[in-house]
Amino acid sequence: MSILISQQYAIGVDIGGTNTKFGLVNHRGDISYHGSIPTHKHERIDDFIEDLYQALLPAMTDVGGTQFIRGIGIGAPNGNIYKGTIEYAPNLKWKGIIPVAEMIGKRFGLPARLTNDANAAAVGEMTYGAAKGMKDFIMITLGTGVGSGIVANGQLIYGHDGFAGELGHTIILPDGRLHPGTGHKGSLEAYASATGVARTAVEFLETRTDVQSSMRNYPLDQIDSRIVYECAMAGDPLAQEVYDFTGKILGLAFANFVMFSSPEAIVLFGGMSKAGDLILKPTRESMERNLLPIFQNKVKIIFSELNEADAAILGASALVWESRID
């Protein structure tokens, strides 16, 4: 039976440090099915893949079975597009080099391709979102970690080994805060991720004991980025200082990134971006302050126009349509 492309779907999978989101996507970018499973509860990759398969099975059955599925695209931290592997991802429980594309493809009986999760989000944004029509931009994902996808001259930058664009692990403050996943000190991710914001809040609460804060109503070990955000929005000055501090570091990093690739825009994506002007204002001010004059007032910092779950799913599914796999 010959199946027209208009009848076909791609599966887009976004593997995150906490949850894995997925969907069925047609060739126009319409997502007809959304779902998610927890990532962090799976100690073994095999158990994760089995749960993913069982979660997607009803949706695949509804569209007529795997003969109507063109393939599977996967976005994952430390994903290598050349090899289809996740390699030494610090925010995942599965260590070492994992041939995820091969394993998922075998379980589903479908072709599968994998790329870095932030690269997948960048493709989704470039195709359907705020970066549509742009040929030079940087996608920054602010979530459990800090990911990035760099697009220059209309092409994603992969590097010779597939790992280009790990801007979250660039060292912004030498000998600064320890990143428990990598063992390095002073990386952007240690400060500007949701985890980093929570750590900053705890440090402020411990060292600024003379400052009143509604964050003190919570045990220190329960402070997370959501609590910091809610307190800041309610006018808590110490919580707002957390965002000022984070924005200064993020803006410094962005200045370095701008002087490297001269993008038209930096697109912010992920849970942390929901803080809006709390994070955007200090970030923009810090970026402009640290730029050479030839770069100042040229680069927009904008928020993703796609639903948080959709950008990475759409970008991952685009791997299937672009690869022309049968």
N, C-alpha and C positions, 0 to 999 in steps of 0.2 A: 504494500500500500504506500503510495506517494503522499507525503504529508506536507502541505504548504507551510511556508514560514509563518504565515498569519495564524496558523493553528498551533504553532510551537511555543514552548515556554522554556525559560532558563531558570535554574534555581540559583538565587544569590544568597550567600552565607557570610555573615559578619561575625567572626570569632573575637569576642572581647574578653578582657581579663575577668569580668564578673559574669556576664551573660553572653550567649550566642543568639543572634537574631537572624531570621531567614525569611525568604519570600519567594513566590512564583512570579516571574516577570515576563511579559510578552515583549516582542521586538520594538514596540513603541515606548517602552519604559513604564507601562502600567503594572502596578503590583496588585495581583488578584488575591494573594493570600499572605498574611503575616503570621509569624510565630516566633517563639523563643524558648530556649532551655538554659538552665544555669551552666556556666562553664566550670566554675571553681569547685563544684562538688565532685567532679570526676577526677579521681586520682590516676586513672588509666585512660589513655587515648582511645583504646578499643571500646570502652564503656561509653565514652562521649559520642563516638561515631554511631554506635548502636542506638543511643537515645535520639540522636539527630535523625537517623533513618526512620525510627518509629514515629517521631513527631511529624515528619514530612510525608509519611506513607498515605494518610487519608487525603491530603491535597493532591498528591500524584495520582491517586486512584480516581479522584473526582474529575481530573482533566483527561482521563482515558488511559492512564498508565505511562510507563517510561518511554513508550514509542512517541509520545507527544512532548517529551522533555529533551531539549537539544543537548544539554550538559549542565554542569555545576561550576559556578564561579565562587571562589572563596577569598575573603579578605581576612588576614590574620596578622598578629604582631610578629615581627621578624620573619615575615613570609618572603620566600625567595621565588620569584616568578620563573626563573630559569630552571630550577630544580623541583618546584612544587613542594618545598619543604618549609617547616617552621624550625628555625635554628636558634637555640639558646634564648628563648623568649623569657625575659626576667619576670614578667607578670603572669606567667602560666605555670601550672604545676608540672607539666610535661617537659622534662629537661632533655638537653641534647638536640640532636637533629632528627626530626620526625617527618617521614614521607607522607604528609597529610593528604595531598591531592591523590596520590596513588591509593591510599587506604580508603578514602571516601569514594573514589571512583569504583574501586572493587566492590565495596559494600552495596552501592547503589546500582551498579551495572551501567554506569554512565561515564562519559568523558568528564574530567575535572581539571580545572586550572586554579592556581592559587597565587595571590600577590600580597604584598604588605597591606594591612588594613587601612592605613592612612592614604596609600596610593589608590586603593579602591574608592575611598570617599572622595578623593580628588577627581577621579574619573566621573563619578556620579555628579559632582558639583559642576564640572566642566560641561557635561552633556545636558543636564537638566536644571541646574540651579544658578546660584549667584555668579558663578564664573563662566556662564555660557557665553561663548564668543571671545573669551580671553585666551591669549596664547602664552601669557607669562603671569603666573600667580603661584602662591604658596598656600597650601591647605594645612592648617594647624588644628589637630584634634586635641581638645582639652577634656580629658575624662579621667579614668583611673590612672592613666599615664599621659604623656604628651607625645603624640605622633605627628608625622608630617608627610606631605606629598608635594614635590616640587615639579612644577610644569614650566618648561622653558621652550620657547619657539614652538609651542603647541604640542610638545612631547613630554611625557613623564621621564624624569631622570632616574634611571635604575642603577647606573654605574656598571663596572665590568663584572661584578659578582651578584648584582641584584639587590644590594643592600643600601644603596645611596638614599639619603634623605632621613637619616636618624637624627633629626635636629633636637629631639627631646633629650638626647644623651650627650649633647655638646656641653662642655664645661663652661658655665657662666660665672661662677664664683669659685676660683681655685681654692682648694682645701676647705670648701664649704660643707654643707649638710651631706651626710652619708646617704647614698641610695642603697637600701638593703638588698635590692635585686641584683645590682651590678657590682657593688662594692666600691664604686667610684664616689668621689666627693665633689659637690658643687654643680651637679648637672641641672639643666633647666627643669627636667621632670621632677626632681626632688623638691622644687619650689612651686611650680606653676600647675601641677596636676591637682585633681580633687584631693588626693592624699596629701600633697604638699601643702595645700591651703589649710587642711585640718592640723597638720603638724605645726604650721606657723601660728595658728590660733592657740594651740596648747602652749607653745613657747612663750607667746605674749602673755597668756594667763599666768604662767609660772614666774615670769620675770617682771611683769607690770602689776604687781600685787596691790599697788595703790590706786589703780584705775578701776572704777566700777564698770561692770559689764553683765549683761543678761546671759552671756555664755557661761558665767559662773554658776548658773542654775543647773548645769549638767555636769555629771562626773567627767573628768578629763578623758577617760578611756572611751567615752561615748561621743565625744566631739567629732563631727564629720563636716564635710563641706556644706551639706544641706542646713545644718544648724547655724553655721557661720553666715550663710546667705540670708536665712530668715532673720537672724539677729541684726545683720547689717541693714536689711530692708526696713526693719523696725526702728532704725536710727541709732543702733548701738555704735558708739564711737570706736571702741576697740575692734569690733568686727569689721568696721569700715577701714580701719588702719591695716587690717590683714589684707584687704583687697588693694589698698594703696601700695603696700610692700610688694605684693605679688605682681601688680601691674608694672612697677618699676623694673623688676627683674625680667618680666616678659618683654617689656619695651626695649630693654637693653639687648636682649637676644634678637628681637625683631630687627633692630638697627644693624646688627651683624649680618643677619640673613638678607636684608635689603641690599647691603653693600656687596654681597656675594652675587646675587642673581638679578637685581633691579626689577622686581616684579611690578605688575600693574596694581596688584592687590594682595593682601593677606586675608584669607577667608578663615574665620573662626568657626569651629564645629565641635559639638559634644556638650556634655552636661554643664561644664563650667561656663560655657558661653552664655548660658541662660542668666548669668549675673548682669548682663547688659552693661550699662554705663559704669556700674561699680568696678568692673574690670577694664572696660574699654577706655575710659577717660585717663586713668593713670598710665595705661599701656601706651596709648597714643602720645601722651606728653613725654614719656620716657624715650620712646622711639625717636621722635623728632629731635629731642635734646641730644641724642647720641649719634645722629646722622651727620655726615659731611653735607655742606650746603648744596652740592649738586643733586643730592637725593631728597632733600627736605621738601615737604608739602607736595610730594608726587605720588605717594603710595597710600592707597585706601586700606583701612582695616574695616572689614565688613563681616557680618554674620551670615552663616549658611542660610539659604532659602529653602532647604529641604528638611523634611522631618528627620530628626536625628537617626531614627532607625532606617530611613529610606536611602540616605546618601550612600552608605557603604554597601547596602544590598544592591542598589542600582549599579554602582560601580563594579561590584563583584560579578553581577550578571552580565555586564558589558564584556567581560573576558570571554564569555561563551559566544556572543554574537560576533565579536571581532576575530575570534580564532577560527571561525568557519568549520567547527568540528561537527562531525556527523555521528 
